[in-house]
């Protein structure tokens, strides 16, 4: 009986490790962005009104996964297969506006495509203006 329990314990430990490694691999998989988007600049000026509107869209569509302050700790974050990320870190903040635009518009895996969920491209640019305010 102890032998069966021991073998089962080893099997479960190996399975848990494999699942964790697969999840980590998916969470860190690069997200390629077409060059035309990487170089794209926002047509919306990042000012108080666009940041305010971006925060409203963020609160409605993004905060449940990415968290109120962009820390990746939203109420749905634990249910996701991929890490929602911390928007306050330098590695995220140094991404171009066009990169954010592409990722928000097109989505990938757990991240839905918002190009049809929001009122228009201006809403996405407003969210990007708000994202730029998320700093530690």
Secondary structure, 3 states (H helix, E strand, C coil): CHHHHHHHHHHHHHHHHHHHHHHHHHHCCCCCCCHHHHCCCCCCCCCHHHHHHHHHHHHHHCHHHHCCCCCCCCCCHHHCCCCCCCCCCHHHHCCCHHHHHHHHHHCECCECCCCCCCCCHHHHHHHHHHHCCCCC
